Amino acid sequence: MDALYPRLLVRDFPASVEFYRGVLASLFGVEPVKVVPEASYANWDLDGQAGLVLFGRSMIAGTVGTGELAAEVPAQDRSMLVFKVDEVDAAVKVFTQYGGTVVAEAQDRPQWGPNLRTAHLRDPEGNLLELQSY
């Protein structure tokens, strides 16, 4: 049962699919289960359950009646996707290879947890991502 999973609402569906297709395959060996361009929908499963879904922002805006509102406003981030990886520095290279942008270089964060190392990036849509190993 897919009880809870992230669904990112994206403006540039093709670019987002290619970004997540590349990093999820390279780092975790996960391929998309379904990519439906005409519906602006893609999903990746992990162990038979939904792991990540991309959905066109305009599709949901039309559904919930927010299509006339501004798509962007300056604000602090409200959410973040976290990826546990074997090696943060190597994972940063993979994410940037597929279009991610580093916003905080890889560093040890002992104040957050023993042996924790993180890096922070943005995907092509500007979503905040954390790579972590511990």
Accessible surface in RSA format (square Angstrom, percent):
REM  Atomic radii and reference values for relative SASA: ProtOr
REM  Chains: A
REM  Algorithm: Lee & Richards
REM  Probe-radius: 1.40
REM  Slices: 20
REM RES _ NUM      All-atoms   Total-Side   Main-Chain    Non-polar    All polar
REM                ABS   REL    ABS   REL    ABS   REL    ABS   REL    ABS   REL
RES MET A   1   186.77  96.7 134.25  88.8  52.52 125.1 108.89  92.6  77.89 103.2
RES ASP A   2    75.86  53.1  49.33  49.1  26.53  62.7  13.08  30.8  62.78  62.6
RES ALA A   3    77.46  71.2  41.45  64.0  36.01  81.9  47.03  66.2  30.43  80.6
RES LEU A   4   168.07  93.6 140.54 100.5  27.53  69.2 142.77 100.3  25.30  68.1
RES TYR A   5    69.22  32.3  47.94  27.3  21.28  55.4  24.83  18.7  44.39  54.7
RES PRO A   6    52.15  38.0  41.71  38.0  10.44  37.9  51.64  42.6   0.52   3.2
RES ARG A   7   103.74  43.6  79.85  40.7  23.89  56.9  23.35  31.9  80.39  48.7
RES LEU A   8    21.19  11.8  20.20  14.5   0.99   2.5  21.19  14.9   0.00   0.0
RES LEU A   9    69.90  38.9  59.51  42.6  10.38  26.1  59.51  41.8  10.38  27.9
RES VAL A  10     1.15   0.8   0.06   0.1   1.09   2.6   0.06   0.1   1.09   3.0
RES ARG A  11   123.11  51.7  89.78  45.8  33.33  79.3  46.62  63.7  76.49  46.4
RES ASP A  12    72.46  50.8  67.13  66.8   5.33  12.6  27.86  65.6  44.60  44.5
RES PHE A  13    14.33   7.2  13.62   8.4   0.70   1.8  13.62   8.3   0.70   2.0
RES PRO A  14    92.52  67.4  86.61  78.9   5.91  21.5  92.39  76.3   0.13   0.8
RES ALA A  15    38.86  35.7  26.62  41.1  12.24  27.8  35.47  50.0   3.39   9.0
RES SER A  16     0.90   0.8   0.90   1.2   0.00   0.0   0.52   1.1   0.38   0.5
RES VAL A  17     3.77   2.5   3.77   3.4   0.00   0.0   3.77   3.3   0.00   0.0
RES GLU A  18    98.67  56.6  95.86  72.5   2.80   6.7  50.18  97.1  48.49  39.6
RES PHE A  19     1.72   0.9   0.30   0.2   1.42   3.7   0.63   0.4   1.08   3.1
RES TYR A  20     0.19   0.1   0.19   0.1   0.00   0.0   0.19   0.1   0.00   0.0
RES ARG A  21    79.64  33.4  79.45  40.5   0.19   0.5  30.34  41.5  49.30  29.9
RES GLY A  22     8.81  10.9   0.00   N/A   8.81  10.9   8.76  24.0   0.05   0.1
RES VAL A  23     0.37   0.2   0.37   0.3   0.00   0.0   0.37   0.3   0.00   0.0
RES LEU A  24    13.72   7.6  13.72   9.8   0.00   0.0  13.72   9.6   0.00   0.0
RES ALA A  25    31.35  28.8  19.81  30.6  11.53  26.2  19.96  28.1  11.38  30.1
RES SER A  26    62.12  52.5  22.08  29.5  40.05  92.2  20.08  42.8  42.04  58.9
RES LEU A  27    51.68  28.8  22.77  16.3  28.91  72.7  24.66  17.3  27.02  72.7
RES PHE A  28    82.00  41.0  51.59  32.0  30.40  79.1  60.71  36.8  21.28  60.9
RES GLY A  29    63.10  77.8   0.00   N/A  63.10  77.8  30.59  83.9  32.51  72.8
RES VAL A  30    20.89  13.7  17.55  15.9   3.34   8.0  20.89  18.2   0.00   0.0
RES GLU A  31   105.89  60.8  94.66  71.6  11.23  26.7  54.94 106.3  50.95  41.6
RES PRO A  32    25.93  18.9   6.71   6.1  19.22  69.9   6.71   5.5  19.22 119.4
RES VAL A  33    90.72  59.7  56.73  51.4  33.99  81.9  63.18  54.9  27.54  74.7
RES LYS A  34   105.79  51.6  99.19  60.9   6.60  15.7  52.78  47.5  53.01  56.5
RES VAL A  35    48.73  32.1  22.89  20.7  25.84  62.3  22.89  19.9  25.84  70.1
RES VAL A  36    37.62  24.8  36.51  33.1   1.10   2.7  37.62  32.7   0.00   0.0
RES PRO A  37    88.32  64.4  76.34  69.6  11.98  43.5  76.70  63.3  11.62  72.2
RES GLU A  38   147.75  84.8 110.39  83.5  37.37  89.0  72.79 140.8  74.97  61.2
RES ALA A  39    34.03  31.3  32.51  50.2   1.52   3.5  34.03  47.9   0.00   0.0
RES SER A  40    23.60  19.9  23.60  31.5   0.00   0.0   0.00   0.0  23.60  33.1
RES TYR A  41    49.00  22.9  49.00  27.9   0.00   0.0  26.97  20.3  22.03  27.2
RES ALA A  42     0.00   0.0   0.00   0.0   0.00   0.0   0.00   0.0   0.00   0.0
RES ASN A  43    13.94   9.6  13.94  13.5   0.00   0.0   0.38   0.9  13.56  13.1
RES TRP A  44     2.42   1.0   2.42   1.2   0.00   0.0   2.42   1.3   0.00   0.0
RES ASP A  45    43.75  30.6  32.82  32.7  10.93  25.9   7.70  18.1  36.05  36.0
RES LEU A  46    92.76  51.7  85.37  61.1   7.39  18.6  88.04  61.8   4.73  12.7
RES ASP A  47   154.78 108.4 111.41 110.9  43.37 102.5  44.29 104.2 110.49 110.2
RES GLY A  48    68.65  84.7   0.00   N/A  68.65  84.7  34.69  95.2  33.96  76.1
RES GLN A  49    89.38  50.0  88.98  65.0   0.40   0.9  18.57  39.5  70.81  53.7
RES ALA A  50    17.90  16.5   5.21   8.0  12.69  28.9   5.21   7.3  12.69  33.6
RES GLY A  51    18.11  22.3   0.00   N/A  18.11  22.3   7.36  20.2  10.74  24.1
RES LEU A  52    10.77   6.0  10.76   7.7   0.01   0.0  10.76   7.6   0.01   0.0
RES VAL A  53     1.51   1.0   1.51   1.4   0.00   0.0   1.51   1.3   0.00   0.0
RES LEU A  54     0.00   0.0   0.00   0.0   0.00   0.0   0.00   0.0   0.00   0.0
RES PHE A  55    34.40  17.2  34.40  21.3   0.00   0.0  34.40  20.9   0.00   0.0
RES GLY A  56     4.40   5.4   0.00   N/A   4.40   5.4   4.40  12.1   0.00   0.0
RES ARG A  57    65.94  27.7  65.41  33.3   0.53   1.3  29.00  39.6  36.94  22.4
RES SER A  58    90.76  76.7  74.24  99.1  16.52  38.1  52.12 111.0  38.64  54.1
RES MET A  59    80.17  41.5  69.51  46.0  10.66  25.4  45.00  38.3  35.17  46.6
RES ILE A  60    42.57  24.2  42.57  31.7   0.00   0.0  42.57  30.7   0.00   0.0
RES ALA A  61    16.03  14.7  15.42  23.8   0.61   1.4  16.03  22.6   0.00   0.0
RES GLY A  62    59.43  73.3   0.00   N/A  59.43  73.3  35.33  96.9  24.11  54.0
RES THR A  63   106.30  75.6  70.73  71.7  35.58  84.8  57.80  77.6  48.51  73.3
RES VAL A  64    93.61  61.6  62.38  56.5  31.22  75.2  70.96  61.7  22.65  61.4
RES GLY A  65    67.35  83.1   0.00   N/A  67.35  83.1  34.30  94.1  33.05  74.0
RES THR A  66    54.51  38.8  49.53  50.2   4.97  11.8  40.22  54.0  14.28  21.6
RES GLY A  67    51.59  63.6   0.00   N/A  51.59  63.6  21.74  59.7  29.84  66.8
RES GLU A  68   177.32 101.8 145.60 110.2  31.72  75.5  69.51 134.4 107.81  88.0
RES LEU A  69   125.87  70.1 109.55  78.4  16.33  41.0 111.88  78.6  13.99  37.7
RES ALA A  70    79.79  73.4  42.90  66.2  36.89  83.9  53.87  75.9  25.92  68.7
RES ALA A  71    64.59  59.4  36.34  56.1  28.25  64.3  43.73  61.6  20.85  55.2
RES GLU A  72   105.55  60.6  86.18  65.2  19.37  46.1  54.54 105.5  51.00  41.6
RES VAL A  73   106.36  70.0  88.04  79.7  18.32  44.1  90.08  78.3  16.27  44.1
RES PRO A  74   142.71 104.0 109.51  99.8  33.20 120.7 121.89 100.6  20.82 129.4
RES ALA A  75    82.21  75.6  34.90  53.9  47.31 107.6  49.88  70.2  32.33  85.6
RES GLN A  76   166.14  92.9 149.40 109.2  16.74  39.8  58.04 123.5 108.09  82.0
RES ASP A  77    72.15  50.5  40.26  40.1  31.90  75.4  16.57  39.0  55.58  55.4
RES ARG A  78   229.45  96.3 187.19  95.4  42.25 100.6  74.41 101.7 155.04  94.0
RES SER A  79    88.57  74.8  69.65  93.0  18.91  43.6  49.28 104.9  39.29  55.0
RES MET A  80    79.35  41.1  51.72  34.2  27.63  65.8  52.58  44.7  26.77  35.5
RES LEU A  81    29.26  16.3  27.79  19.9   1.47   3.7  28.78  20.2   0.48   1.3
RES VAL A  82    76.95  50.6  45.22  40.9  31.73  76.5  45.22  39.3  31.73  86.1
RES PHE A  83    21.96  11.0  18.83  11.7   3.13   8.1  21.96  13.3   0.00   0.0
RES LYS A  84   111.73  54.5  95.70  58.7  16.03  38.2  51.22  46.1  60.51  64.5
RES VAL A  85     9.39   6.2   2.78   2.5   6.61  15.9   7.52   6.5   1.87   5.1
RES ASP A  86   148.94 104.3 117.36 116.8  31.58  74.7  38.38  90.3 110.56 110.3
RES GLU A  87    86.43  49.6  81.86  61.9   4.57  10.9  52.60 101.7  33.83  27.6
RES VAL A  88     0.11   0.1   0.00   0.0   0.11   0.3   0.00   0.0   0.11   0.3
RES ASP A  89    55.20  38.7  51.89  51.6   3.31   7.8  27.59  64.9  27.62  27.5
RES ALA A  90    51.08  47.0  45.69  70.5   5.39  12.3  48.99  69.0   2.09   5.5
RES ALA A  91     0.77   0.7   0.53   0.8   0.25   0.6   0.53   0.7   0.25   0.7
RES VAL A  92    20.97  13.8  20.97  19.0   0.00   0.0  20.97  18.2   0.00   0.0
RES LYS A  93   151.57  73.9 146.23  89.7   5.34  12.7  91.43  82.3  60.14  64.1
RES VAL A  94    27.57  18.1  27.32  24.7   0.25   0.6  27.55  23.9   0.02   0.1
RES PHE A  95     0.19   0.1   0.19   0.1   0.00   0.0   0.19   0.1   0.00   0.0
RES THR A  96    55.53  39.5  39.40  39.9  16.13  38.4  25.60  34.4  29.92  45.2
RES GLN A  97   128.40  71.8  90.84  66.4  37.56  89.4  41.41  88.1  86.99  66.0
RES TYR A  98    74.50  34.8  58.52  33.3  15.98  41.6  39.09  29.4  35.41  43.7
RES GLY A  99    42.46  52.4   0.00   N/A  42.46  52.4  29.88  82.0  12.59  28.2
RES GLY A 100     9.30  11.5   0.00   N/A   9.30  11.5   0.00   0.0   9.30  20.8
RES THR A 101    83.19  59.2  79.66  80.8   3.54   8.4  55.50  74.5  27.70  41.9
RES VAL A 102    43.64  28.7  21.60  19.6  22.04  53.1  21.60  18.8  22.04  59.8
RES VAL A 103    76.16  50.1  38.24  34.6  37.91  91.4  45.37  39.4  30.79  83.5
RES ALA A 104    29.78  27.4  22.27  34.4   7.51  17.1  29.78  41.9   0.00   0.0
RES GLU A 105   124.23  71.3 120.10  90.9   4.13   9.8  57.88 112.0  66.35  54.2
RES ALA A 106    22.50  20.7   6.58  10.1  15.92  36.2   6.58   9.3  15.92  42.2
RES GLN A 107    76.23  42.6  73.85  54.0   2.38   5.7  21.79  46.4  54.44  41.3
RES ASP A 108    93.96  65.8  79.01  78.6  14.94  35.3  24.23  57.0  69.73  69.5
RES ARG A 109    31.66  13.3  31.66  16.1   0.00   0.0   0.04   0.1  31.62  19.2
RES PRO A 110    99.42  72.5  81.74  74.5  17.68  64.3  82.78  68.3  16.64 103.4
RES GLN A 111   129.85  72.6  86.99  63.6  42.86 102.1  64.15 136.6  65.70  49.8
RES TRP A 112   132.18  53.0  95.55  46.2  36.63  86.0  81.87  43.7  50.31  81.6
RES GLY A 113    17.59  21.7   0.00   N/A  17.59  21.7  17.20  47.2   0.39   0.9
RES PRO A 114   117.71  85.8 102.58  93.5  15.13  55.0 111.05  91.7   6.66  41.4
RES ASN A 115   131.53  90.7 100.97  97.6  30.56  73.6  31.72  76.3  99.81  96.5
RES LEU A 116    19.56  10.9  17.69  12.7   1.86   4.7  17.75  12.5   1.80   4.9
RES ARG A 117    62.21  26.1  62.21  31.7   0.00   0.0  23.00  31.4  39.21  23.8
RES THR A 118     0.07   0.0   0.00   0.0   0.07   0.2   0.00   0.0   0.07   0.1
RES ALA A 119     0.39   0.4   0.06   0.1   0.33   0.8   0.39   0.6   0.00   0.0
RES HIS A 120    19.18  10.5  19.18  13.3   0.00   0.0  12.58  13.0   6.60   7.7
RES LEU A 121     0.00   0.0   0.00   0.0   0.00   0.0   0.00   0.0   0.00   0.0
RES ARG A 122    70.60  29.6  70.49  35.9   0.11   0.3  25.70  35.1  44.90  27.2
RES ASP A 123     5.28   3.7   0.35   0.3   4.94  11.7   0.24   0.6   5.05   5.0
RES PRO A 124    57.62  42.0  22.09  20.1  35.53 129.2  30.58  25.2  27.05 168.1
RES GLU A 125    17.03   9.8   3.79   2.9  13.25  31.5   2.34   4.5  14.70  12.0
RES GLY A 126    33.26  41.0   0.00   N/A  33.26  41.0  23.33  64.0   9.93  22.2
RES ASN A 127    41.70  28.8  35.95  34.7   5.75  13.9  10.44  25.1  31.27  30.2
RES LEU A 128    29.61  16.5  27.37  19.6   2.24   5.6  27.37  19.2   2.24   6.0
RES LEU A 129     0.00   0.0   0.00   0.0   0.00   0.0   0.00   0.0   0.00   0.0
RES GLU A 130    10.70   6.1  10.70   8.1   0.00   0.0   0.00   0.0  10.70   8.7
RES LEU A 131     0.00   0.0   0.00   0.0   0.00   0.0   0.00   0.0   0.00   0.0
RES GLN A 132    30.22  16.9  30.22  22.1   0.00   0.0   0.00   0.0  30.22  22.9
RES SER A 133    17.88  15.1  17.67  23.6   0.21   0.5   7.29  15.5  10.59  14.8
RES TYR A 134   145.87  68.1  95.57  54.4  50.31 130.9  82.97  62.3  62.91  77.5
END  Absolute sums over single chains surface
CHAIN  1 A     8117.2       6048.6       2068.7       4507.8       3609.5
END  Absolute sums over all chains
TOTAL          8117.2       6048.6       2068.7       4507.8       3609.5
